[in-house]
Amino acid sequence: MADVPTAEAPDPDVTPWVLIVLTDPLERQRAQKVWEEAGFAVQMALNVDDALECLAVMTPSLVVLDDRLYRPDGR
């Protein structure tokens, strides 16, 4: 059985980070600025595939999604 990460209490000394998945370049730029000013580290993803790659190796504090993203299941 593969090792499954366990949830831990957040470390107050670690900067929280947000994964932002937006297709529009201007919206990405605005969102990045707002979240960084709010004290978050920001990781940007351009599409679902990029976001899934990022989520495979990191666990963000928050994920912000574009409501117009392509859904892999076709819905």
N, CA, C and O atoms as CSV, one atom per row, in Angstrom:
chain,resi,resn,atom,element,x,y,z
A,1,MET,N,N,0.846,-1.176,0.000
A,1,MET,CA,C,0.000,0.000,0.000
A,1,MET,C,C,0.892,1.239,0.000
A,1,MET,O,O,1.880,1.294,0.732
A,2,ALA,N,N,0.550,2.223,-0.811
A,2,ALA,CA,C,1.339,3.445,-0.911
A,2,ALA,C,C,1.192,4.276,0.355
A,2,ALA,O,O,0.163,4.237,1.030
A,3,ASP,N,N,2.243,5.029,0.661
A,3,ASP,CA,C,2.172,5.929,1.800
A,3,ASP,C,C,1.158,7.019,1.509
A,3,ASP,O,O,1.193,7.647,0.451
A,4,VAL,N,N,0.266,7.238,2.444
A,4,VAL,CA,C,-0.750,8.261,2.295
A,4,VAL,C,C,-0.412,9.395,3.259
A,4,VAL,O,O,-0.266,9.157,4.458
A,5,PRO,N,N,-0.283,10.626,2.754
A,5,PRO,CA,C,0.032,11.719,3.659
A,5,PRO,C,C,-1.079,11.924,4.680
A,5,PRO,O,O,-2.259,11.763,4.368
A,6,THR,N,N,-0.698,12.274,5.884
A,6,THR,CA,C,-1.682,12.531,6.926
A,6,THR,C,C,-1.786,14.030,7.152
A,6,THR,O,O,-0.824,14.774,6.961
A,7,ALA,N,N,-2.952,14.450,7.555
A,7,ALA,CA,C,-3.171,15.871,7.815
A,7,ALA,C,C,-2.465,16.262,9.104
A,7,ALA,O,O,-2.480,15.521,10.087
A,8,GLU,N,N,-1.858,17.417,9.084
A,8,GLU,CA,C,-1.193,17.939,10.266
A,8,GLU,C,C,-1.751,19.318,10.572
A,8,GLU,O,O,-2.308,19.984,9.700
A,9,ALA,N,N,-1.593,19.737,11.821
A,9,ALA,CA,C,-2.017,21.081,12.186
A,9,ALA,C,C,-1.164,22.091,11.420
A,9,ALA,O,O,0.033,21.870,11.241
A,10,PRO,N,N,-1.755,23.183,10.971
A,10,PRO,CA,C,-0.978,24.184,10.241
A,10,PRO,C,C,0.123,24.779,11.112
A,10,PRO,O,O,-0.063,24.974,12.314
A,11,ASP,N,N,1.244,25.058,10.513
A,11,ASP,CA,C,2.369,25.676,11.197
A,11,ASP,C,C,2.247,27.184,11.018
A,11,ASP,O,O,2.303,27.671,9.889
A,12,PRO,N,N,2.078,27.940,12.113
A,12,PRO,CA,C,1.893,29.388,11.987
A,12,PRO,C,C,3.129,30.110,11.450
A,12,PRO,O,O,3.034,31.264,11.034
A,13,ASP,N,N,4.286,29.444,11.454
A,13,ASP,CA,C,5.502,30.063,10.944
A,13,ASP,C,C,5.692,29.846,9.456
A,13,ASP,O,O,6.665,30.334,8.881
A,14,VAL,N,N,4.783,29.125,8.824
A,14,VAL,CA,C,4.875,28.844,7.396
A,14,VAL,C,C,3.863,29.715,6.653
A,14,VAL,O,O,2.706,29.826,7.057
A,15,THR,N,N,4.315,30.322,5.574
A,15,THR,CA,C,3.421,31.145,4.768
A,15,THR,C,C,2.409,30.255,4.063
A,15,THR,O,O,2.799,29.308,3.379
A,16,PRO,N,N,1.110,30.537,4.212
A,16,PRO,CA,C,0.118,29.745,3.485
A,16,PRO,C,C,0.224,30.046,1.998
A,16,PRO,O,O,0.634,31.136,1.601
A,17,TRP,N,N,-0.149,29.073,1.186
A,17,TRP,CA,C,-0.091,29.336,-0.249
A,17,TRP,C,C,-1.374,28.926,-0.928
A,17,TRP,O,O,-2.099,28.042,-0.473
A,18,VAL,N,N,-1.626,29.597,-2.024
A,18,VAL,CA,C,-2.852,29.389,-2.786
A,18,VAL,C,C,-2.474,28.972,-4.207
A,18,VAL,O,O,-1.546,29.515,-4.807
A,19,LEU,N,N,-3.205,28.009,-4.721
A,19,LEU,CA,C,-3.068,27.596,-6.118
A,19,LEU,C,C,-4.181,28.294,-6.883
A,19,LEU,O,O,-5.361,28.113,-6.582
A,20,ILE,N,N,-3.802,29.088,-7.871
A,20,ILE,CA,C,-4.777,29.825,-8.673
A,20,ILE,C,C,-4.800,29.226,-10.077
A,20,ILE,O,O,-3.775,29.158,-10.755
A,21,VAL,N,N,-5.990,28.794,-10.498
A,21,VAL,CA,C,-6.159,28.182,-11.813
A,21,VAL,C,C,-7.122,29.054,-12.610
A,21,VAL,O,O,-8.341,28.934,-12.491
A,22,LEU,N,N,-6.548,29.928,-13.422
A,22,LEU,CA,C,-7.350,30.848,-14.224
A,22,LEU,C,C,-6.849,30.826,-15.664
A,22,LEU,O,O,-5.645,30.771,-15.911
A,23,THR,N,N,-7.773,30.870,-16.600
A,23,THR,CA,C,-7.393,30.814,-18.011
A,23,THR,C,C,-7.053,32.185,-18.584
A,23,THR,O,O,-6.251,32.278,-19.514
A,24,ASP,N,N,-7.635,33.236,-18.057
A,24,ASP,CA,C,-7.419,34.581,-18.592
A,24,ASP,C,C,-6.153,35.204,-17.984
A,24,ASP,O,O,-6.032,35.285,-16.761
A,25,PRO,N,N,-5.214,35.644,-18.829
A,25,PRO,CA,C,-3.954,36.205,-18.328
A,25,PRO,C,C,-4.146,37.431,-17.417
A,25,PRO,O,O,-3.439,37.568,-16.418
A,26,LEU,N,N,-5.083,38.310,-17.746
A,26,LEU,CA,C,-5.313,39.493,-16.928
A,26,LEU,C,C,-5.887,39.110,-15.568
A,26,LEU,O,O,-5.490,39.663,-14.542
A,27,GLU,N,N,-6.817,38.168,-15.563
A,27,GLU,CA,C,-7.382,37.695,-14.300
A,27,GLU,C,C,-6.306,37.039,-13.435
A,27,GLU,O,O,-6.284,37.231,-12.219
A,28,ARG,N,N,-5.404,36.256,-14.065
A,28,ARG,CA,C,-4.299,35.628,-13.320
A,28,ARG,C,C,-3.426,36.688,-12.664
A,28,ARG,O,O,-3.065,36.572,-11.493
A,29,GLN,N,N,-3.090,37.724,-13.430
A,29,GLN,CA,C,-2.232,38.790,-12.911
A,29,GLN,C,C,-2.895,39.499,-11.724
A,29,GLN,O,O,-2.257,39.742,-10.699
A,30,ARG,N,N,-4.159,39.821,-11.873
A,30,ARG,CA,C,-4.891,40.500,-10.792
A,30,ARG,C,C,-4.989,39.612,-9.552
A,30,ARG,O,O,-4.746,40.061,-8.432
A,31,ALA,N,N,-5.346,38.357,-9.770
A,31,ALA,CA,C,-5.503,37.434,-8.643
A,31,ALA,C,C,-4.180,37.243,-7.910
A,31,ALA,O,O,-4.142,37.229,-6.679
A,32,GLN,N,N,-3.111,37.097,-8.659
A,32,GLN,CA,C,-1.805,36.913,-8.032
A,32,GLN,C,C,-1.467,38.110,-7.142
A,32,GLN,O,O,-1.015,37.936,-6.010
A,33,LYS,N,N,-1.683,39.308,-7.644
A,33,LYS,CA,C,-1.385,40.515,-6.879
A,33,LYS,C,C,-2.208,40.566,-5.593
A,33,LYS,O,O,-1.669,40.840,-4.520
A,34,VAL,N,N,-3.498,40.305,-5.698
A,34,VAL,CA,C,-4.385,40.377,-4.535
A,34,VAL,C,C,-3.980,39.361,-3.467
A,34,VAL,O,O,-3.887,39.703,-2.288
A,35,TRP,N,N,-3.740,38.110,-3.877
A,35,TRP,CA,C,-3.401,37.073,-2.901
A,35,TRP,C,C,-2.031,37.295,-2.283
A,35,TRP,O,O,-1.838,37.035,-1.095
A,36,GLU,N,N,-1.074,37.775,-3.077
A,36,GLU,CA,C,0.253,38.070,-2.515
A,36,GLU,C,C,0.169,39.223,-1.516
A,36,GLU,O,O,0.812,39.181,-0.466
A,37,GLU,N,N,-0.616,40.247,-1.834
A,37,GLU,CA,C,-0.799,41.362,-0.898
A,37,GLU,C,C,-1.488,40.909,0.385
A,37,GLU,O,O,-1.299,41.518,1.438
A,38,ALA,N,N,-2.281,39.850,0.305
A,38,ALA,CA,C,-2.954,39.293,1.483
A,38,ALA,C,C,-2.033,38.384,2.293
A,38,ALA,O,O,-2.433,37.865,3.335
A,39,GLY,N,N,-0.793,38.187,1.814
A,39,GLY,CA,C,0.179,37.413,2.580
A,39,GLY,C,C,0.350,35.971,2.150
A,39,GLY,O,O,1.022,35.201,2.837
A,40,PHE,N,N,-0.241,35.588,1.031
A,40,PHE,CA,C,-0.127,34.216,0.549
A,40,PHE,C,C,1.026,34.084,-0.440
A,40,PHE,O,O,1.323,35.012,-1.192
A,41,ALA,N,N,1.658,32.945,-0.432
A,41,ALA,CA,C,2.530,32.562,-1.539
A,41,ALA,C,C,1.585,32.070,-2.638
A,41,ALA,O,O,0.565,31.449,-2.341
A,42,VAL,N,N,1.911,32.339,-3.886
A,42,VAL,CA,C,0.999,32.028,-4.983
A,42,VAL,C,C,1.661,31.105,-5.994
A,42,VAL,O,O,2.802,31.324,-6.399
A,43,GLN,N,N,0.934,30.075,-6.395
A,43,GLN,CA,C,1.335,29.209,-7.506
A,43,GLN,C,C,0.240,29.328,-8.557
A,43,GLN,O,O,-0.941,29.167,-8.250
A,44,MET,N,N,0.627,29.609,-9.788
A,44,MET,CA,C,-0.340,29.769,-10.861
A,44,MET,C,C,-0.379,28.510,-11.719
A,44,MET,O,O,0.642,27.861,-11.945
A,45,ALA,N,N,-1.578,28.178,-12.192
A,45,ALA,CA,C,-1.762,27.092,-13.156
A,45,ALA,C,C,-2.659,27.632,-14.270
A,45,ALA,O,O,-3.613,28.369,-14.022
A,46,LEU,N,N,-2.326,27.246,-15.500
A,46,LEU,CA,C,-3.064,27.770,-16.648
A,46,LEU,C,C,-4.281,26.928,-17.012
A,46,LEU,O,O,-5.200,27.406,-17.678
A,47,ASN,N,N,-4.280,25.669,-16.569
A,47,ASN,CA,C,-5.375,24.775,-16.943
A,47,ASN,C,C,-5.477,23.635,-15.929
A,47,ASN,O,O,-4.696,23.557,-14.981
A,48,VAL,N,N,-6.444,22.763,-16.145
A,48,VAL,CA,C,-6.687,21.654,-15.228
A,48,VAL,C,C,-5.473,20.732,-15.132
A,48,VAL,O,O,-5.104,20.305,-14.038
A,49,ASP,N,N,-4.853,20.427,-16.266
A,49,ASP,CA,C,-3.689,19.529,-16.247
A,49,ASP,C,C,-2.555,20.108,-15.410
A,49,ASP,O,O,-1.943,19.390,-14.619
A,50,ASP,N,N,-2.267,21.399,-15.576
A,50,ASP,CA,C,-1.231,22.043,-14.764
A,50,ASP,C,C,-1.586,21.991,-13.282
A,50,ASP,O,O,-0.727,21.734,-12.438
A,51,ALA,N,N,-2.847,22.235,-12.975
A,51,ALA,CA,C,-3.291,22.217,-11.578
A,51,ALA,C,C,-3.143,20.824,-10.974
A,51,ALA,O,O,-2.691,20.682,-9.838
A,52,LEU,N,N,-3.520,19.804,-11.727
A,52,LEU,CA,C,-3.402,18.436,-11.215
A,52,LEU,C,C,-1.948,18.046,-10.981
A,52,LEU,O,O,-1.641,17.350,-10.013
A,53,GLU,N,N,-1.052,18.486,-11.857
A,53,GLU,CA,C,0.371,18.223,-11.658
A,53,GLU,C,C,0.860,18.874,-10.370
A,53,GLU,O,O,1.614,18.270,-9.606
A,54,CYS,N,N,0.437,20.081,-10.142
A,54,CYS,CA,C,0.832,20.802,-8.944
A,54,CYS,C,C,0.268,20.117,-7.694
A,54,CYS,O,O,0.981,19.943,-6.705
A,55,LEU,N,N,-0.994,19.734,-7.738
A,55,LEU,CA,C,-1.638,19.095,-6.594
A,55,LEU,C,C,-1.059,17.713,-6.293
A,55,LEU,O,O,-1.196,17.214,-5.176
A,56,ALA,N,N,-0.422,17.101,-7.273
A,56,ALA,CA,C,0.184,15.787,-7.055
A,56,ALA,C,C,1.399,15.868,-6.134
A,56,ALA,O,O,1.782,14.871,-5.520
A,57,VAL,N,N,2.003,17.050,-6.035
A,57,VAL,CA,C,3.215,17.179,-5.227
A,57,VAL,C,C,3.090,18.180,-4.082
A,57,VAL,O,O,3.952,18.211,-3.203
A,58,MET,N,N,2.055,18.987,-4.071
A,58,MET,CA,C,1.888,19.996,-3.030
A,58,MET,C,C,0.431,20.069,-2.586
A,58,MET,O,O,-0.487,19.726,-3.331
A,59,THR,N,N,0.253,20.521,-1.364
A,59,THR,CA,C,-1.091,20.711,-0.847
A,59,THR,C,C,-1.260,22.180,-0.474
A,59,THR,O,O,-0.728,22.627,0.542
A,60,PRO,N,N,-1.992,22.926,-1.285
A,60,PRO,CA,C,-2.172,24.343,-0.993
A,60,PRO,C,C,-3.153,24.562,0.159
A,60,PRO,O,O,-3.924,23.674,0.522
A,61,SER,N,N,-3.101,25.757,0.713
A,61,SER,CA,C,-4.079,26.140,1.729
A,61,SER,C,C,-5.440,26.378,1.089
A,61,SER,O,O,-6.481,26.198,1.720
A,62,LEU,N,N,-5.409,26.788,-0.186
A,62,LEU,CA,C,-6.630,27.135,-0.901
A,62,LEU,C,C,-6.402,26.974,-2.395
A,62,LEU,O,O,-5.298,27.206,-2.888
A,63,VAL,N,N,-7.448,26.576,-3.118
A,63,VAL,CA,C,-7.398,26.521,-4.582
A,63,VAL,C,C,-8.488,27.444,-5.112
A,63,VAL,O,O,-9.654,27.335,-4.731
A,64,VAL,N,N,-8.089,28.355,-5.998
A,64,VAL,CA,C,-9.043,29.264,-6.651
A,64,VAL,C,C,-9.160,28.807,-8.097
A,64,VAL,O,O,-8.167,28.750,-8.822
A,65,LEU,N,N,-10.394,28.477,-8.516
A,65,LEU,CA,C,-10.623,27.938,-9.852
A,65,LEU,C,C,-11.435,28.881,-10.717
A,65,LEU,O,O,-12.338,29.568,-10.241
A,66,ASP,N,N,-11.099,28.901,-11.989
A,66,ASP,CA,C,-11.876,29.598,-13.000
A,66,ASP,C,C,-13.151,28.787,-13.238
A,66,ASP,O,O,-13.078,27.576,-13.450
A,67,ASP,N,N,-14.292,29.424,-13.208
A,67,ASP,CA,C,-15.546,28.692,-13.413
A,67,ASP,C,C,-15.750,28.271,-14.861
A,67,ASP,O,O,-16.725,27.586,-15.171
A,68,ARG,N,N,-14.851,28.667,-15.747
A,68,ARG,CA,C,-14.958,28.285,-17.156
A,68,ARG,C,C,-13.949,27.211,-17.558
A,68,ARG,O,O,-13.730,26.974,-18.746
A,69,LEU,N,N,-13.346,26.570,-16.581
A,69,LEU,CA,C,-12.341,25.552,-16.891
A,69,LEU,C,C,-12.978,24.344,-17.558
A,69,LEU,O,O,-14.127,23.993,-17.292
A,70,TYR,N,N,-12.208,23.728,-18.419
A,70,TYR,CA,C,-12.621,22.466,-19.047
A,70,TYR,C,C,-12.663,21.395,-17.983
A,70,TYR,O,O,-11.758,21.297,-17.154
A,71,ARG,N,N,-13.691,20.605,-18.003
A,71,ARG,CA,C,-13.797,19.483,-17.062
A,71,ARG,C,C,-13.432,18.209,-17.787
A,71,ARG,O,O,-14.019,17.905,-18.826
A,72,PRO,N,N,-12.476,17.454,-17.270
A,72,PRO,CA,C,-12.029,16.233,-17.944
A,72,PRO,C,C,-13.148,15.225,-18.205
A,72,PRO,O,O,-13.059,14.451,-19.158
A,73,ASP,N,N,-14.205,15.218,-17.379
A,73,ASP,CA,C,-15.287,14.250,-17.578
A,73,ASP,C,C,-16.293,14.728,-18.621
A,73,ASP,O,O,-17.262,14.024,-18.902
A,74,GLY,N,N,-16.086,15.904,-19.195
A,74,GLY,CA,C,-16.946,16.395,-20.262
A,74,GLY,C,C,-18.205,17.099,-19.803
A,74,GLY,O,O,-19.006,17.521,-20.637
A,75,ARG,N,N,-18.405,17.238,-18.500
A,75,ARG,CA,C,-19.619,17.927,-18.013
A,75,ARG,C,C,-19.424,19.417,-18.015
A,75,ARG,O,O,-20.332,20.159,-17.641
